[in-house]
């Protein structure tokens, strides 16, 4: 890809938009590898070409700037191209979790208001069974082959031109919808503009000290806010992303990819680290080129972190945030991790989430919104230019979540005199298992549908692999009986598998306060006693 007037060409798209970055990289790093997945690769120039073709195709199908593009797929090169089309074409990318069951997908796809749905090959049957319920979807585009009411992605690209599209995106144009859950467990979409997302991307680049030569192994799902935002941070500086083409995490294949691809970076959740360390032959892989192992999405057990550092050195970086606030809010740097040879007092910061990012303000407040002193536990609230624009189509919930510019995260934490922030608990009883956010009430509602269940409370309890696992505490109705396995199967039939309880406990009565509210803290106490996490 070449331009006679290169510098003039570089000013084609608005500064502060991802469209500008996609085009800039295509001009400056034309032949460098942008993405790799399996045996397939895309240079930055080839990527820009495919993005252009897809934009022209979508316009020809009646998709307009500002329309929502739904994506239901596991990680692949095509996923990155759809994101790029949204970035340059002015569309809104709305990725969906492929683990969701049909009723869950029915709700979230319709809630998104998407008129076009891109489908990975493993999800075609799921969409077939849902099609009659997805009345808003006008265009079903398959990443694999064409079929009844299905358009083949590759055929679309081949039929449309490679030239730059005649469209301009602005900093305030909407770009991403990432899904979280409210206190009721009903999904909510956090809407981000180019401006807000770019602010978060720049922060990620700065905090990780990324340079053009970086090469990242992408194991985090591209429907995940953290996995996606950090993915684009590597693209932002002209680095390379190696996408792992897997529907489930394979620790051995991932370590081999780090070795064979000479990767400098990987973004993981604590469960991934546990899986690496549990491999009997983990030492056979050469990870000497790895500069950063970035972990986020759920609390990292201190002992697990120390084991990782003893094996691979101080290459760890921690991130903290949520779907609504960026998500890059706090970071514990590599240097701040390098304390294993220090005193216990100096090592205590390993249990923290580090300092607020540059350009991010964090406060710890009580129920009245008043600031707390160091050591006191309260709710974490966040303000930056990178927080979400709004909760998609939910103005009342937006006003309750973003108050005077501060995102109320629902997470409980404290800070010390040096400014280190410690995550203590989750105000909304959320469980984080294997990096996935799970809301107990959604599971409790399913349990209550079982004929034998009188009362149910779902909590998170420690697990050596998942860090936290879903545990159901159940009171049965009189003169009824059931087994734990039956309740687990009952939930799995109605929910994504990762949300179903992994264990069930039967008791006679649930502890409650005078108002009748179930005291989940009391249920958790016996499981978390003696751990480094507060209940």
C-alpha positions in Angstrom: 0.0 0.0 0.0 1.5 3.3 -1.0 0.5 6.9 -1.3 2.3 9.6 -3.3 1.5 12.3 -0.7 2.0 10.1 2.4 1.6 12.8 5.1 -1.5 14.2 3.4 -2.9 10.7 3.2 -2.3 10.2 6.9 -4.8 13.0 7.7 -7.7 11.4 5.8 -9.6 10.3 9.0 -10.4 12.3 12.1 -7.7 12.4 14.8 -8.9 10.6 17.9 -10.8 7.8 16.1 -9.9 4.2 15.5 -10.5 4.8 11.7 -7.5 7.0 11.8 -5.4 4.2 13.5 -6.5 1.5 11.1 -5.6 3.7 8.1 -2.4 5.0 9.7 -1.1 1.5 10.4 -1.9 0.4 6.8 0.2 3.2 5.4 3.1 3.1 7.9 3.4 -0.6 8.6 1.9 -2.0 5.4 3.8 -5.3 5.2 4.0 -5.9 9.0 1.9 -8.7 10.4 -1.2 -7.3 12.2 -3.0 -10.5 13.0 -2.4 -14.2 12.9 -4.8 -17.0 13.6 -3.8 -20.6 13.0 -2.0 -20.7 9.7 -3.7 -17.5 8.4 -2.1 -14.0 8.7 -3.1 -10.5 7.8 -0.7 -7.6 7.3 -1.8 -4.1 8.2 -2.4 -3.3 4.6 -4.4 -6.5 3.9 -6.4 -5.9 7.1 -7.4 -2.4 5.9 -8.4 -3.8 2.5 -10.7 -6.4 4.0 -12.2 -3.8 6.4 -12.9 -1.5 3.3 -14.6 -4.4 1.4 -16.8 -5.2 4.4 -17.9 -1.6 4.8 -18.9 -1.4 1.1 -20.7 -4.7 1.4 -22.7 -3.6 4.5 -23.6 -0.3 2.9 -24.9 -2.2 -0.2 -27.1 -4.3 2.1 -28.8 -1.2 3.6 -26.8 -1.1 6.8 -26.2 2.6 7.7 -23.8 4.5 9.9 -24.9 4.2 13.5 -26.5 0.7 13.0 -25.5 -2.1 15.4 -23.5 -5.1 14.1 -24.0 -8.2 16.3 -21.1 -10.7 16.5 -21.7 -14.2 17.8 -18.4 -16.1 17.4 -15.4 -17.5 19.0 -12.1 -15.7 18.4 -11.0 -15.6 14.7 -9.5 -13.2 12.1 -13.0 -12.4 10.8 -13.9 -11.1 14.3 -11.1 -8.5 14.0 -12.3 -7.4 10.5 -15.9 -6.8 11.8 -14.5 -4.6 14.6 -12.5 -2.7 12.0 -15.5 -2.2 9.8 -17.3 -0.7 12.8 -14.3 1.5 13.5 -14.1 2.9 9.9 -17.7 2.6 8.8 -19.3 4.3 11.8 -21.2 1.2 12.9 -21.6 0.0 16.5 -20.0 -3.4 17.3 -22.0 -5.5 19.7 -20.2 -8.8 20.6 -22.2 -11.5 22.3 -21.0 -14.3 24.6 -21.2 -17.6 22.6 -21.6 -19.6 25.9 -25.1 -18.2 26.4 -28.1 -20.4 26.1 -30.9 -19.7 23.6 -33.2 -17.7 25.9 -30.3 -15.6 27.0 -29.2 -15.0 23.4 -32.8 -14.2 22.4 -32.9 -11.4 25.0 -29.5 -9.9 24.5 -29.5 -9.9 20.7 -33.0 -8.2 20.6 -32.0 -5.8 23.4 -28.9 -4.7 21.3 -31.2 -3.7 18.4 -28.7 -5.2 15.9 -29.9 -5.5 12.3 -26.9 -7.6 11.2 -25.5 -10.6 12.9 -22.1 -12.2 12.1 -22.0 -15.9 13.1 -19.0 -18.2 13.7 -19.2 -21.7 12.3 -19.7 -23.3 15.7 -22.8 -21.2 16.4 -24.7 -21.6 13.2 -27.1 -24.3 14.6 -27.7 -22.1 17.7 -28.8 -19.2 15.4 -30.9 -21.5 13.2 -33.0 -22.4 16.2 -33.3 -18.8 17.2 -34.0 -17.2 13.9 -37.7 -16.9 14.2 -37.2 -14.9 17.5 -34.7 -12.5 16.0 -37.1 -10.3 14.0 -34.8 -7.3 14.0 -32.0 -9.1 12.2 -32.2 -8.5 8.5 -28.7 -9.8 7.5 -27.3 -13.1 8.8 -23.7 -13.3 7.7 -21.8 -16.6 8.2 -18.0 -16.6 8.7 -18.1 -20.0 7.0 -20.4 -21.0 4.1 -23.6 -19.6 2.7 -26.9 -21.3 3.4 -30.6 -20.6 3.6 -31.0 -17.0 4.7 -27.2 -17.0 5.3 -24.7 -14.9 3.4 -21.1 -16.1 3.3 -18.6 -13.5 4.7 -15.9 -14.3 2.1 -18.4 -14.0 -0.8 -19.4 -10.6 0.5 -15.8 -9.3 0.6 -14.9 -10.8 -2.9 -17.9 -8.9 -4.4 -17.0 -5.4 -3.2 -14.2 -2.9 -3.9 -11.0 -2.4 -1.9 -11.1 1.5 -2.1 -11.5 3.7 1.0 -15.1 4.2 1.9 -16.8 7.6 1.5 -17.6 7.9 5.2 -16.2 9.9 8.1 -16.5 8.9 11.8 -16.3 11.4 14.6 -14.8 11.1 18.1 -18.3 11.2 19.6 -19.7 8.5 17.4 -20.7 5.3 19.3 -18.5 2.3 18.7 -18.8 -0.5 21.2 -21.5 -2.1 23.3 -20.1 -4.4 26.0 -22.4 -6.3 28.2 -22.5 -6.4 32.0 -25.3 -7.4 34.4 -27.4 -5.4 36.8 -28.3 -6.4 40.3 -31.2 -8.3 38.8 -28.9 -10.3 36.5 -30.5 -8.8 33.4 -27.7 -7.9 30.8 -27.0 -4.2 30.3 -24.9 -2.8 27.5 -22.2 -0.3 28.3 -21.9 2.0 25.3 -18.5 3.5 24.4 -17.7 6.2 21.8 -14.5 6.5 19.8 -13.3 9.2 22.1 -13.9 7.3 25.3 -12.5 4.1 24.0 -9.4 5.8 22.6 -8.7 7.3 26.0 -8.7 3.9 27.6 -6.5 2.4 24.8 -3.9 5.1 25.3 -3.9 4.4 29.0 -3.3 0.7 28.4 -0.4 1.4 26.1 1.2 3.7 28.7 0.7 1.4 31.7 2.1 -1.6 29.9 5.0 0.4 28.2 4.1 -1.0 24.8 6.3 -0.5 21.8 5.9 -1.3 18.1 7.7 -4.6 18.3 5.3 -6.2 20.8 3.6 -9.5 19.9 0.6 -10.5 22.0 -1.1 -13.9 22.4 -4.8 -13.3 22.4 -6.5 -15.9 24.6 -9.1 -13.6 26.2 -12.4 -13.7 24.3 -13.2 -10.8 22.0 -16.7 -10.4 23.4 -15.0 -9.5 26.7 -14.5 -5.7 27.4 -11.0 -6.3 28.8 -10.0 -8.8 26.2 -11.1 -6.5 23.4 -9.8 -3.2 24.7 -6.4 -4.5 25.4 -6.4 -6.3 22.0 -6.7 -2.9 20.3 -4.0 -1.4 22.5 -1.4 -3.7 20.8 -2.9 -2.8 17.4 -2.8 0.9 18.3 1.0 1.0 18.4 1.5 -1.3 15.3 2.1 -4.4 17.3 1.0 -7.9 16.3 -1.9 -10.0 17.8 -1.7 -13.8 17.6 -5.3 -15.0 18.0 -5.7 -18.4 19.6 -8.4 -20.2 17.6 -9.9 -22.2 20.4 -13.4 -22.5 21.9 -11.9 -23.4 25.3 -8.7 -22.6 27.0 -5.8 -25.0 26.3 -2.9 -24.2 28.6 -0.3 -26.4 26.8 -1.2 -25.0 23.4 -1.0 -21.5 24.8 2.5 -21.9 26.3 3.6 -23.5 23.0 2.2 -20.5 21.2 4.2 -18.1 23.4 7.3 -20.1 22.7 6.8 -20.6 18.9 5.5 -17.1 18.2 8.2 -15.5 20.3 5.5 -13.6 22.1 6.3 -10.6 24.3 2.8 -10.4 25.9 -0.2 -12.3 27.0 -3.4 -11.2 28.8 -4.8 -13.8 31.2 -7.2 -14.4 34.1 -6.0 -16.1 37.3 -7.5 -19.4 36.2 -5.2 -19.4 33.2 -2.2 -19.0 35.5 -3.4 -21.9 37.7 -3.7 -24.1 34.6 -0.2 -23.2 33.4 1.3 -24.1 36.8 -0.6 -27.3 37.0 0.9 -28.6 33.7 3.5 -31.3 34.7 5.7 -30.3 31.7 5.4 -26.5 32.0 9.1 -26.1 32.2 9.7 -27.5 28.7 8.4 -24.3 27.1 10.7 -21.4 26.5 9.0 -18.3 27.7 12.2 -16.2 27.9 10.9 -13.7 25.4 7.8 -12.9 27.4 8.0 -9.4 28.9 4.5 -9.1 30.4 1.8 -11.5 31.7 -1.1 -9.2 32.3 -3.8 -10.5 34.6 -7.2 -9.1 35.3 -11.0 -9.9 35.5 -10.9 -11.6 38.9 -8.9 -11.5 42.1 -5.5 -13.2 42.0 -4.8 -15.5 45.0 -1.5 -14.3 46.5 0.0 -17.8 46.7 -0.8 -18.4 43.0 0.8 -15.2 42.0 4.0 -16.0 44.0 4.2 -19.4 42.3 4.0 -17.7 38.9 6.7 -15.2 39.8 9.0 -17.8 41.2 8.7 -19.7 37.9 8.8 -16.9 35.3 10.1 -13.9 37.2 8.6 -10.4 37.7 6.8 -10.2 34.3 3.4 -9.8 35.9 1.2 -6.7 35.6 -2.3 -6.5 37.1 -5.3 -4.5 35.9 -8.6 -3.7 37.6 -11.8 -2.3 36.1 -15.2 -3.2 35.0 -17.4 -3.0 31.9 -18.7 0.4 32.7 -15.5 2.3 33.6 -13.1 1.7 30.8 -12.1 -0.9 31.9 -8.5 0.2 32.7 -8.9 1.8 36.1 -6.0 0.6 38.3 -2.7 -1.0 37.5 0.0 -2.8 39.6 3.1 -2.6 37.4 5.9 -5.1 36.8 8.2 -3.1 39.1 5.6 -3.1 41.9 5.4 -6.9 41.6 9.2 -7.2 42.0 9.1 -7.6 45.8 9.6 -11.3 46.5 13.0 -10.6 48.0 11.6 -7.8 50.2 10.0 -7.7 53.6 6.4 -8.9 54.2 5.4 -5.3 54.7 6.7 -4.5 51.2 5.1 -7.6 49.7 1.6 -6.7 51.0 1.1 -4.5 47.9 0.9 -7.7 45.8 -2.6 -8.1 47.2 -3.6 -4.7 45.9 -4.9 -3.6 42.5 -2.1 -0.9 42.5 -2.5 2.8 41.7 -5.2 4.5 39.6 -4.2 4.8 36.0 -2.9 8.2 34.7 -6.1 10.2 33.8 -8.3 8.2 36.2 -9.7 9.3 39.5 -10.7 6.8 42.1 -12.5 7.3 45.4 -13.7 5.1 48.2 -17.0 6.3 49.6 -19.7 5.3 52.1 -23.4 4.9 51.4 -23.9 8.6 51.6 -21.2 9.3 49.0 -18.8 10.7 51.6 -15.1 9.9 51.2 -13.5 7.4 53.6 -10.1 7.5 55.3 -7.3 5.0 54.5 -8.2 1.5 55.7 -11.9 2.0 55.8 -13.9 -0.2 53.4 -16.4 1.5 51.1 -17.7 1.5 47.5 -15.2 2.2 44.7 -16.3 5.0 42.4 -14.4 6.0 39.2 -14.2 9.1 37.0 -12.2 9.4 33.7 -12.7 10.4 30.1 -12.8 6.7 29.3 -15.9 5.7 31.2 -18.9 4.5 29.3 -21.2 7.0 27.6 -24.3 5.3 28.9 -26.1 2.0 29.5 -27.7 1.2 26.2 -31.4 2.1 26.1 -31.5 2.4 30.0 -31.6 6.0 31.0 -32.8 5.5 34.5 -30.1 2.9 35.2 -27.5 5.1 33.6 -28.4 8.0 36.0 -28.2 5.6 39.0 -24.8 4.2 37.9 -23.1 7.4 36.8 -23.6 10.1 39.4 -22.0 13.6 38.8 -19.6 11.9 36.4 -18.6 9.1 38.8 -19.2 5.5 37.9 -20.5 3.6 41.0 -18.9 0.2 40.5 -20.6 -1.8 43.2 -17.2 -3.1 44.2 -16.0 -2.7 47.8 -12.5 -1.6 48.5 -10.1 0.4 50.7 -6.8 2.2 50.1 -3.7 2.8 52.1 -1.6 5.9 52.9 0.5 5.4 49.7 -2.6 5.2 47.4 -2.6 1.5 46.8 -6.2 0.3 46.2 -7.4 -3.1 47.6 -10.5 -4.8 46.3 -12.3 -6.3 49.3 -15.6 -7.6 48.1 -18.4 -7.0 45.6 -21.3 -5.0 46.8 -23.7 -6.8 44.5 -22.6 -10.3 45.5 -21.2 -10.9 42.1 -19.1 -14.1 41.6 -16.1 -14.1 39.3 -15.3 -17.6 38.2 -12.6 -18.2 35.7 -12.7 -14.5 34.8 -16.5 -14.6 34.0 -18.9 -12.4 35.9 -21.7 -14.4 37.4 -24.7 -12.9 39.2 -26.3 -15.1 41.9 -29.8 -13.9 41.5 -30.0 -15.2 37.9 -29.1 -18.7 39.2 -31.4 -18.5 42.2 -34.3 -17.7 39.9 -33.7 -20.9 38.1 -33.3 -22.9 41.3 -36.6 -21.6 42.5 -38.3 -23.1 39.4 -37.4 -26.6 40.6 -40.4 -28.3 42.3 -38.4 -29.4 45.4 -36.7 -26.0 46.2 -38.2 -23.9 48.9 -35.3 -21.4 49.3 -31.9 -20.9 47.6 -28.9 -18.7 48.0 -26.0 -18.7 45.6 -22.5 -17.7 46.7 -18.9 -17.9 45.5 -16.6 -20.1 47.4 -12.8 -20.7 47.0 -11.6 -23.1 44.3 -8.0 -23.9 43.4 -8.7 -23.8 39.7 -11.6 -21.4 39.1 -10.4 -19.1 42.0 -14.1 -18.8 42.9 -16.8 -21.4 42.0 -20.6 -21.2 42.1 -22.0 -22.8 45.2 -25.7 -23.2 45.9 -27.2 -23.4 49.4 -30.7 -24.9 49.2 -33.6 -25.5 51.6 -36.0 -28.2 50.3 -39.8 -28.1 50.6 -41.2 -30.5 53.2 -41.8 -34.1 52.0 -39.7 -33.5 48.9 -36.2 -34.7 47.9 -33.7 -34.2 45.2 -30.0 -34.7 44.7 -27.2 -32.1 44.1 -26.6 -33.6 40.6 -30.2 -33.1 39.7 -30.1 -29.4 40.6 -26.9 -28.9 38.8 -28.3 -30.5 35.6 -31.6 -28.5 36.0 -29.5 -25.3 36.0 -27.3 -26.4 33.1 -30.4 -27.0 31.0 -31.5 -23.4 31.4 -28.3 -21.4 31.8 -24.8 -21.2 30.2 -22.7 -24.0 31.7 -20.3 -21.7 33.5 -23.1 -20.2 35.5 -24.5 -23.5 36.8 -23.5 -24.4 40.4 -20.5 -26.6 40.7 -21.6 -27.7 44.2 -24.8 -27.8 46.2 -25.3 -27.8 50.0 -28.6 -28.7 51.6 -29.5 -27.0 54.9 -32.7 -26.7 57.0 -32.9 -22.9 57.2 -31.1 -20.0 55.7 -29.7 -17.3 58.0 -31.7 -14.0 57.7 -31.8 -10.6 59.2 -34.9 -9.2 61.0 -36.2 -7.9 57.7 -36.0 -11.4 56.1 -33.0 -10.7 53.9 -30.8 -13.8 53.5 -27.4 -13.2 55.1 -25.0 -14.5 52.5 -22.0 -13.3 54.4 -22.7 -15.9 57.1 -23.0 -18.6 54.4 -19.6 -17.6 53.0 -17.7 -17.3 56.3 -16.8 -21.0 56.8 -15.4 -21.2 53.3 -13.3 -18.1 53.2 -12.0 -18.3 56.8 -8.2 -18.4 56.7 -7.8 -17.1 53.2 -6.2 -13.8 52.1 -9.6 -12.6 50.8 -12.1 -10.7 53.0 -15.6 -12.2 53.1 
